[in-house]
Amino acid sequence: MEKQPLLEVKNLVTQFKTDDEFVKAVNDISFTLHKGETIGIVGESGSGKSVTSLSIMQLIPNPPGKITQGEIIYHTKDNKIVDLVKTRNDEMRHYRGNEIAMIFQEPMTSLNPVITCGNQVMEVLLLHQKISKNEAREKTIKLFEEVQLPNPVLMLDRYPHQLSGGQKQRVMIAMAMSCNPNILIADEPTTALDVTVQKTILELMKKLQMEHNMGILFITHDLGVIAELADTVVVMYKGKVVEQGPVLEIFSNPKHPYTKSLLACRPPLDKRLKRLPVVSDFMVRGDNGEIIELDKKVTDAIASVTISAEERKKNHIELYQRDKILELKNVKTWFPSQKTLFGKVLSYTKAVDDVTFDVYEGETLGLVGESGCGKTTLGRTILKLTDAMDGQIYYKRQELLRMKESDFRHHRKDMQIIFQDPYSSLNPRITVGDAIMEPMKFHNILPTSKQRRERVYELLRKVGLDEKYYYRYPHEFSGGQRQRICIARALGLNPKFIICDESVSALDVSVQAQVLNLLNELKEEFKFTYIFISHDLSVVKFMSDRMVVMQQGRVEEMGDPDEIYINPKSEYTRKLIDSIPKGNIENIKAAIASKENSLPFSDWMSNISTKE
């Protein structure tokens, strides 16, 4: 049976005007999406993925952006063929949301914070379908049931801030699916979600696609996620399509060095590398902007340098003979969840509940678990940024929780934190140089401003940035660069102990690999001790000497990351491991076979799991 085309993008060029030039964010790209098909568009930030989706939706702000070339041919529900580039705004409103729906990357900024989730979905239904308000309400409840939101009737009256990240994303999916669209565009819908929530969202999208026979454009930087979902892969780099083809072909025999680098950047689960491969190991750009592939022998050599079990055992013996730098004993951090009219607490949310473990000098302790398990609260409690209810925390044998703030201030420069969102942890009104220098001034690091400025230049070079960036502002940098600036700021105080709180979770896999390598290199050079917090078990496994798995405020499991991965003791840890996108050939083959045989969705998923 011949495939029915839904969307044909032909030689599309979208450019933006800057102060002194025109930049082609999308540069002559072409692909075709068919009914029931999923196309995965992958690439780093700045590759043109999101601009492609906004071009299709005709949401490019003009000025400064404009589609200057190409066609976007859409086959409508009533069998018309229209070029969206030439479609008037009033006509486009009929297609946008009604026939072509979009799920944006950040649901919190896409949902109106002052309107309930139910009313936001009902608004779409009332706009595009001739139904009453009561009918819209009933349909919204059914949509919330379809996307598996808990207590759908209660969710109607909830505001976005009252929902978790995964729940907000489900509301966005319900809104996108409300008018039964022909095409669903999902722009990085799972980037900052837990692996378990991510897996659920991917399963849900696949289920809805099979039920409604819609086409999906799934945009992401993570090829592991694409393997779970896509039929066809389009790889973009610097606004151009560098490779496209069936998912099995791309994964089993990638042709372009950029595709090879994206596949190699994610931490492998079956071995422990000393260093993660990065894009620059596979290719460089020539003087004229052309891509030059590097010698495969060099790349293979990097990817083959592993740490053996014997070497790890030897390192562990040496590591755990050192002094303990941190000791946690029965730490509890509870928050009041219900109070009487007079302020008496009736119940608590036990964010951290009776946690005990030690951290040794020079160790990287991985802290892993889903959102809400207490990882971040525990990190903030250790640094006295959040007050503990009970327990003891010793740093170099000095008890912290009952220490006066004036006495603890001396320890603050030794104990630093790198936050998850580098943009919100940098002051947008001061240059990055001043941001790095500010804590140095406060703690009297170096006697003069000139010496501190030289130290900032040195730190910028240390994290792979040019010293000329000193005078730039945070908004002028990419996410990966901003995270490097935050690392430089932490290094400025010469700390001994650093908490990395989800510091790579929202980064591209290629940039993530660079930052993880940098953290390991700095650890070797400065003999740091890390607590590395993440929801991504594959990242924690690569970084950590020892791993702590948390659930609902308690320690679920603790031990060697490799042993926990091979033989998890708890059902919860097994669930985390099973949720990691594997991206291996066996899984892809199983998914293709299930789809070709038109198996039910539950059988499609079980077929994959039996192949793992």
Stockholm file with secondary structure:
# STOCKHOLM 1.0

chainA/1-612         MEKQPLLEVKNLVTQFKTDDEFVKAVNDISFTLHKGETIGIVGESGSGKSVTSLSIMQLIPNPPGKITQGEIIYHTKDNKIVDLVKTRNDEMRHYRGNEIAMIFQEPMTSLNPVITCGNQVMEVLLLHQKISKNEAREKTIKLFEEVQLPNPVLMLDRYPHQLSGGQKQRVMIAMAMSCNPNILIADEPTTALDVTVQKTILELMKKLQMEHNMGILFITHDLGVIAELADTVVVMYKGKVVEQGPVLEIFSNPKHPYTKSLLACRPPLDKRLKRLPVVSDFMVRGDNGEIIELDKKVTDAIASVTISAEERKKNHIELYQRDKILELKNVKTWFPSQKTLFGKVLSYTKAVDDVTFDVYEGETLGLVGESGCGKTTLGRTILKLTDAMDGQIYYKRQELLRMKESDFRHHRKDMQIIFQDPYSSLNPRITVGDAIMEPMKFHNILPTSKQRRERVYELLRKVGLDEKYYYRYPHEFSGGQRQRICIARALGLNPKFIICDESVSALDVSVQAQVLNLLNELKEEFKFTYIFISHDLSVVKFMSDRMVVMQQGRVEEMGDPDEIYINPKSEYTRKLIDSIPKGNIENIKAAIASKENSLPFSDWMSNISTKE
#=GR chainA/1-612 SS CCCCEEEEEEEEEEEEECSSCEEEEEEEEEEEEETTCEEEEECCTTSSHHHHHHHHTTCCCTTTEEEEEEEEEEECTTSCEEEGGGCCHHHHHHHBTTTEEEECSCHHHHSCTTSCHHHHHHHHHHHHSCCCHHHHHHHHHHHHHHTTCSSHHHHTTCCGGGSCHHHHHHHHHHHHHTTCCSEEEEESTTTTSCHHHHHHHHHHHHHHHHHHTCEEEEEESCHHHHHHHCSEEEEEETTEEEEEEEHHHHHHSCCSHHHHHHHHHSCCSSSCBSSCCCGGGTEEECTTSCEEECCHHHHHHHHTCBCCHHHHHHHHHHHTTSCEEEEEEEEEEEEEEEECTTCCEEEEEEEEEEEEEEEETTCEEEEECCTTSSHHHHHHHHTTSSCCSEEEEEETTEECTTSCHHHHHHHHTTEEEECSCTTTTSCTTSCHHHHHHHHHHHTTCSSSHHHHHHHHHHHHHHTTCCGGGGGCCGGGSCHHHHHHHHHHHHHTTCCSEEEEESTTTTSCHHHHHHHHHHHHHHHHHHTCEEEEEESCHHHHHHHCSEEEEEETTEEEEEECHHHHHHSCSSHHHHHHHHHSCCCCHHHHHHHHHHHHTTCCHHHHHHHHHHHC
#=GC SS_cons         CCCCEEEEEEEEEEEEECSSCEEEEEEEEEEEEETTCEEEEECCTTSSHHHHHHHHTTCCCTTTEEEEEEEEEEECTTSCEEEGGGCCHHHHHHHBTTTEEEECSCHHHHSCTTSCHHHHHHHHHHHHSCCCHHHHHHHHHHHHHHTTCSSHHHHTTCCGGGSCHHHHHHHHHHHHHTTCCSEEEEESTTTTSCHHHHHHHHHHHHHHHHHHTCEEEEEESCHHHHHHHCSEEEEEETTEEEEEEEHHHHHHSCCSHHHHHHHHHSCCSSSCBSSCCCGGGTEEECTTSCEEECCHHHHHHHHTCBCCHHHHHHHHHHHTTSCEEEEEEEEEEEEEEEECTTCCEEEEEEEEEEEEEEEETTCEEEEECCTTSSHHHHHHHHTTSSCCSEEEEEETTEECTTSCHHHHHHHHTTEEEECSCTTTTSCTTSCHHHHHHHHHHHTTCSSSHHHHHHHHHHHHHHTTCCGGGGGCCGGGSCHHHHHHHHHHHHHTTCCSEEEEESTTTTSCHHHHHHHHHHHHHHHHHHTCEEEEEESCHHHHHHHCSEEEEEETTEEEEEECHHHHHHSCSSHHHHHHHHHSCCCCHHHHHHHHHHHHTTCCHHHHHHHHHHHC
//
